[in-house]
Amino acid sequence: MKLYTSPGACSLADHITLEWIGQPYEFQIVKGADRKTPEFLKLNPAGAVPALQVGDWVLTQNTAILHYLMDRFPDCGLCGGSLEQRAEVNRWLATVNSDVHPAFKPLFGATAYLEDEAAIQKSHDNARKQLRTYFERVDAQLAGKDWITGSRSIADPYWFVVTQWAKKVGVDLSGLDNLARFDAHMAADAGVQKAMKDEGLI
Ligand SMILES: N[C@@H](CCC(=O)N[C@@H](CS)C(=O)NCC(=O)O)C(=O)O
């Protein structure tokens, strides 16, 4: 298995998950314009990370990759036991992939085409406000828990990654003490540290 990842991008979630699984894998860093080369576009026509190569087969889309890893290694301890626990993992994974991740887009330049500094700033302020509501929700979910769904799952690394983004782009996370606790224990985790080191982040 080979993971294509960009430093600190959403693909860091897959990188951490691979570390937690503990099976052999390789990774390749692809940054910025490298994601648009003909070679990489053959792997992922969307020109985006993550991509996971397994022999001749390449899987894209973060949640598909995370589910593939979870299903391929059922003893990895990231699956959740019951049908309901698995559904909870899906709920929090869907929220982070479908709602939270796209909500960062204005802050990552998606509204630059407006070419109007005031309008662009407004889109940034609005994104920060919207993002705060998502982080408030996960903070409430984390009350009394170390992991988002109560036990370690594929949802945790993805939420960790977007929390790093939130800190970087100035989303107000003040008072979200459960989230701060989650962020601190994830940051101290050996698998998280290994993946972050490999991506040159620490
Ligand atoms: N829907 C895709 C989104 C992937 C995505 O947005 N990846 C970003 C990094 S976090 C990327 O590579 N962006 C480069 C680009 O789209 O040009 C998924 O869930 O895998």
The ligand as a MOL file (V3000), in Angstrom:
LIG
                    3D

  0  0  0     0  0            999 V3000
M  V30 BEGIN CTAB
M  V30 COUNTS 20 19 0 0 0
M  V30 BEGIN ATOM
M  V30 1 N -13.3840 15.0550 -1.7040 0
M  V30 2 C -11.9680 14.8260 -1.6420 0
M  V30 3 C -11.3000 16.1370 -1.3270 0
M  V30 4 C -9.7970 16.0080 -1.2860 0
M  V30 5 C -9.1440 17.3800 -1.1380 0
M  V30 6 O -9.7830 18.4420 -1.0950 0
M  V30 7 N -7.8070 17.3400 -1.0380 0
M  V30 8 C -7.0460 18.5480 -0.9530 0
M  V30 9 C -6.0790 18.5030 0.2120 0
M  V30 10 S -6.9170 18.5490 1.7730 0
M  V30 11 C -6.2330 18.6990 -2.2210 0
M  V30 12 O -5.4500 17.8440 -2.5760 0
M  V30 13 N -6.4450 19.8130 -2.9230 0
M  V30 14 C -5.7400 20.1040 -4.1180 0
M  V30 15 C -6.6660 20.4870 -5.2110 0
M  V30 16 O -7.8660 20.1560 -5.1180 0
M  V30 17 O -6.1860 21.1230 -6.1450 0
M  V30 18 C -11.6570 13.7690 -0.5800 0
M  V30 19 O -12.4270 13.6690 0.3870 0
M  V30 20 O -10.6610 13.0540 -0.7250 0
M  V30 END ATOM
M  V30 BEGIN BOND
M  V30 1 1 1 2
M  V30 2 1 2 3
M  V30 3 1 2 18
M  V30 4 1 3 4
M  V30 5 1 4 5
M  V30 6 2 5 6
M  V30 7 1 5 7
M  V30 8 1 7 8
M  V30 9 1 8 9
M  V30 10 1 8 11
M  V30 11 1 9 10
M  V30 12 2 11 12
M  V30 13 1 11 13
M  V30 14 1 13 14
M  V30 15 1 14 15
M  V30 16 2 15 16
M  V30 17 1 15 17
M  V30 18 2 18 19
M  V30 19 1 18 20
M  V30 END BOND
M  V30 END CTAB
M  END
